């Protein structure tokens, strides 16, 4: 089954036209475009075809941001770099990986769940609700009871009167009070299936490690993940930084009883994968992407960060 994002993809003709315009503007060599289009047209399997499309889309985003791009460049060690980007005087390597599948919610969360936002606890709560009908009073009461005592990362199954599973709740992240709130309360958001999300996080981690093995020496290396649906940014963040957990070794923020931090499952945990300092994600949908920057021991060049932000984060 194809991803819902496929309905937002540019046609092959549109990609080809944009690439030829970029050649005319001197933004990418003609030979590189010929190679990209050959790989796109000759790909017989959808996964491979989508990977090439992702590479083309990222190249076009950097070009639209005013940069020059080369495709499939060999580093001194003979390894292939997906894209080499020249932004002003900065040259950096971009490794593009397509994130397959989609883990987002089936539909917007039913408004009946907003009654749970009166619970005075500082959490963002993801709810995966399967029925097309709203929850009844008993289900909402069960959900409220869970929220009153749950901790970060806890999950709770929602069931119908017959005991069948109809939804899932998960304590996703801490939440700060807004300017109009005296203290933070629960915020409910639509989420996808938790097990499917866990699988996508694992796939994302594998892609990040694979990209890291392709890093070019002597330059900044940027990983750009493409696809996964409009909600995949949160899952990429968990793969990079780790999920939120309660931290009893830290002091909580002012006004909060419990300190929160990240677990040790993200690839940037501690001193792991230290050469990885910039990760970005972009959906196929016409919505903004996201970027994560590692600022601990050796922060990346600010000009490279700015170039990636300019190319990846704007909406179409």
Protein Blocks (a to p, Z undefined) as FASTA:
>chain_A
ZZfklmmpccfklmmmmmmmmmmnopacfklmmmmmmmmmmpmbfklmmmmmmmmmmmmm
mmmnopacdehiacfkopacfbacdehjbccdddddddedjfbdfbdcdfklmmmmmpcc
dbddddddfbfbdcdfklmmmmmmmmmmpcehiacddddfkopafbdcddfbdcdddfkb
fbdcddddddddfklmmmmmmmmmmmmmmmmmmpcehiacddddeejijklmmmmmmmmn
opadddfkbccdehiabdcdddfkbfkgcjehklbmbdcdddfbdcdddddddfklmccd
fklmmmmmmmmmpcZZ
